[in-house]
Amino acid sequence: MRCSTIWSAATGKGGYSLHPVHGLRCQVARHIGDVATADAEFERWRTAPQDESSDCAGCVPTAMAFHLAWRGAHAEAIAIAEPVLSGELTCVEQPQGILSALIEPYLRTGRYEAAVDAHRRTYRVHRRYETRYLFSLGTHLFFCAVTGNHARGLELLERHLGALDAPPSPMDAMEFAASAALLLDRLAACGHGDLTVRRPAHQDRPAAELRVTELRDQMRDHALALAARFDARNGTTAQSTRIRDRLAAEPVVAELPLTEYV
């Protein structure tokens, strides 16, 4: 779009819908922890007509599912997203985007086989473009941490840990680091705190073999430091609270078998 077209869409002038504007406002409100505004913008978002300024038919429900999962409305997140999966998705971000958004809702609603399938199918894409999908790789680490798949999670962490040194954004880095810390904490709680993890070299930092507990502390400190920077800028405690909740997440199921690895 030209700048004039973008401005017309953002202001509702020129015949464009405010649909994408409400979506972005919802996302910003969610980021700063303004629940009332986020919910109000979400309702405006999903009732506004879509037009050429809106995202695609796969990505809009994906973004909505993320909001609903944030609000704990996991069954509704599944309901709003799943019909899209039965259709033909041509967007390059789908279906891995929408399935990633559904991993936690599937777990929280007891749809364990669907969660395993979503993890397996999306990781096949995410592993090939690790820097681009660092946020989603964090989702895979979270999945492994809360389903008893600690060995699988450690394998993924070692494979992709180097991507944290060149993250696409601080948000992606924060999500990955927090989920890595949770996984490593679960490993330590199971008596494997002395296992070693290889962290690759980066600039002035040489490659190192770190104990699970040592790397856990590094990942936790990194995630909390990034959250504190967001909160200092925003004048809130929303991200620090969210990350502390992630770090303290309890297992959803003691052990959820994975039928195949990729």
C-alpha positions in Angstrom: 0.0 0.0 0.0 1.0 3.6 -0.6 1.3 5.8 2.5 -1.9 7.6 1.7 -3.8 4.3 1.5 -2.4 3.2 4.9 -3.5 6.4 6.5 -7.0 6.1 5.0 -7.3 2.6 6.3 -6.1 3.7 9.8 -8.6 6.5 10.0 -11.5 4.8 8.3 -11.4 7.3 5.5 -11.4 6.4 1.8 -13.9 3.6 2.3 -11.4 1.3 4.1 -12.5 -0.8 7.1 -10.9 -0.3 10.6 -10.7 -4.1 10.9 -6.8 -4.3 10.9 -6.6 -1.2 13.1 -8.7 -2.8 15.8 -6.5 -5.9 15.6 -3.3 -3.9 16.1 -4.9 -1.9 19.0 -5.8 -5.2 20.6 -2.3 -6.4 20.3 -0.8 -3.3 21.8 -3.3 -3.3 24.7 -2.5 -6.9 25.4 1.2 -6.2 25.4 0.9 -3.5 28.1 -1.6 -5.6 30.1 -4.7 -3.4 29.5 -7.2 -6.2 29.6 -10.3 -4.0 29.2 -9.0 -2.2 26.1 -7.7 -5.4 24.6 -11.1 -7.1 25.0 -13.0 -4.1 23.7 -10.7 -3.8 20.6 -11.0 -7.6 20.1 -14.8 -7.3 19.9 -14.6 -4.4 17.4 -12.0 -6.4 15.5 -14.0 -9.5 14.9 -17.2 -7.6 14.1 -15.7 -5.1 11.7 -15.9 -6.0 8.0 -12.8 -7.3 6.4 -11.4 -5.8 3.2 -8.2 -5.6 1.2 -6.5 -3.8 4.1 -7.1 -6.9 6.4 -4.7 -9.8 6.8 -5.4 -13.1 5.0 -8.1 -15.7 5.9 -5.6 -17.8 7.7 -3.7 -15.1 9.7 -6.7 -13.2 11.0 -8.1 -16.2 13.0 -4.5 -17.1 14.1 -4.1 -13.6 15.6 -7.5 -13.9 17.2 -6.7 -17.3 18.7 -3.6 -15.9 20.3 -5.8 -13.2 22.0 -8.3 -15.8 23.2 -5.6 -18.1 24.6 -4.1 -15.1 26.4 -7.5 -14.6 28.1 -7.7 -18.2 29.0 -10.6 -18.9 26.5 -8.9 -21.9 25.1 -12.0 -23.7 23.8 -13.1 -20.5 22.0 -9.6 -20.1 20.5 -9.9 -23.6 19.0 -13.4 -22.9 17.7 -12.4 -19.7 16.0 -9.3 -21.2 14.4 -10.1 -24.8 13.4 -12.6 -24.1 10.6 -9.7 -22.4 8.7 -7.7 -25.7 8.8 -10.5 -27.5 6.8 -10.1 -25.0 3.9 -7.3 -24.4 1.5 -4.6 -22.0 2.9 -2.3 -20.4 0.5 -0.5 -18.1 2.9 3.2 -18.9 3.4 2.6 -18.6 7.2 -0.1 -21.2 7.2 -1.0 -23.8 8.5 2.0 -23.6 10.8 0.9 -20.2 12.2 -2.5 -21.3 13.2 -1.4 -24.7 14.5 1.2 -23.0 16.7 -1.5 -20.8 18.1 -3.5 -23.9 19.0 -0.8 -25.9 20.8 -1.5 -24.5 24.2 -5.3 -24.4 23.8 -5.2 -28.0 22.8 -3.3 -28.9 25.9 -5.4 -26.9 28.2 -8.6 -28.5 26.9 -7.3 -32.1 27.1 -7.0 -32.5 23.3 -3.5 -34.1 23.7 -3.3 -35.9 20.4 -4.2 -32.7 18.6 -1.5 -30.9 20.5 1.1 -33.6 19.6 0.1 -33.4 15.9 0.3 -29.6 15.9 3.7 -29.7 17.5 5.0 -32.2 15.0 3.5 -30.6 11.9 4.6 -27.1 12.7 8.1 -27.9 13.9 8.9 -29.4 10.5 8.6 -25.9 9.1 10.0 -24.0 12.1 13.2 -26.0 12.3 14.2 -24.9 8.8 13.9 -21.2 9.5 14.9 -21.0 13.1 15.7 -17.3 13.3 12.5 -16.3 11.6 10.4 -18.6 13.9 12.3 -18.1 17.2 9.0 -17.2 19.0 7.4 -20.4 17.7 10.4 -22.5 18.7 9.8 -21.1 22.2 6.3 -22.6 21.9 7.8 -26.0 21.1 10.1 -25.8 24.2 7.1 -24.9 26.3 5.1 -27.8 24.9 7.9 -30.2 25.8 8.4 -28.7 29.3 4.7 -29.2 30.3 4.2 -32.6 28.7 7.1 -34.5 30.2 9.0 -34.5 27.0 12.2 -33.1 28.6 14.6 -35.2 26.5 12.9 -34.0 23.3 12.9 -30.5 24.5 16.6 -30.6 25.4 17.4 -31.9 21.9 15.5 -28.9 20.3 17.1 -26.4 22.7 20.6 -27.6 21.8 19.7 -27.5 18.1 18.4 -24.0 18.1 20.1 -22.2 21.0 22.4 -20.4 18.7 19.5 -18.6 17.1 18.9 -16.7 20.3 22.1 -14.7 19.5 20.5 -13.1 16.5 16.8 -12.8 17.3 14.4 -11.1 15.0 13.1 -9.0 17.9 13.4 -8.7 21.7 9.9 -10.2 22.1 11.0 -13.4 20.2 14.1 -13.6 22.3 12.2 -13.2 25.5 9.7 -15.9 24.6 12.4 -18.4 23.6 14.5 -17.7 26.7 11.6 -18.0 29.1 10.4 -21.3 27.6 14.0 -22.6 27.6 14.4 -21.7 31.3 11.1 -23.5 32.1 12.3 -26.6 30.2 15.7 -26.6 32.0 14.0 -26.1 35.3 11.8 -29.1 34.7 14.9 -31.1 33.8 16.6 -30.0 37.0 13.5 -30.9 39.1 13.7 -34.4 37.6 17.2 -34.9 38.8 19.1 -33.9 35.6 20.5 -30.6 36.7 24.1 -31.8 36.1 23.6 -32.7 32.4 25.5 -30.4 30.1 24.2 -28.3 27.2 26.5 -26.9 24.5 26.0 -23.2 23.9 27.7 -22.2 20.6 30.2 -19.4 20.3 29.0 -15.8 19.5 31.2 -12.8 18.9 33.4 -12.5 22.1 31.8 -15.5 23.8 33.4 -18.8 23.2 31.5 -22.0 22.9 30.8 -23.6 26.3 29.4 -26.7 27.9 27.0 -25.5 30.6 25.2 -27.4 33.2 21.4 -27.5 32.9 21.0 -25.4 36.1 23.6 -22.9 34.9 22.0 -22.4 31.5 18.6 -22.2 33.2 19.7 -19.3 35.2 21.1 -17.5 32.2 17.9 -18.0 30.2 15.8 -16.9 33.1 17.8 -13.8 33.7 17.8 -12.9 30.0 14.0 -13.3 29.8 13.4 -11.2 32.9 15.8 -8.5 31.8 14.0 -8.2 28.4 10.6 -8.1 30.2 11.9 -5.4 32.5 13.0 -3.3 29.5 9.5 -3.6 28.0 7.9 -2.6 31.3 10.2 0.3 31.8 9.3 1.7 28.4 5.6 1.0 28.8 5.2 2.1 32.5 3.6 -1.3 33.4 4.6 -4.6 35.0 2.7 -6.7 32.4 5.5 -8.4 30.6 7.5 -9.2 33.8 4.3 -10.7 35.3 3.7 -12.7 32.2 7.2 -14.0 32.0 7.3 -15.0 35.7 4.0 -16.9 35.1 5.6 -18.7 32.2 8.7 -19.6 34.3 6.5 -21.0 37.0 4.2 -23.0 34.7 3.2 -26.4 36.0 3.1 -29.6 33.9 -0.2 -30.1 32.1 0.4 -33.9 31.9 3.1 -36.1 33.4 4.0 -37.7 30.1 2.6 -37.2 26.7 4.1 -39.8 24.2 5.4 -38.5 20.9 4.9 -41.1 18.2 7.7 -39.8 16.0 10.4 -37.2 16.0 11.4 -34.7 13.3 
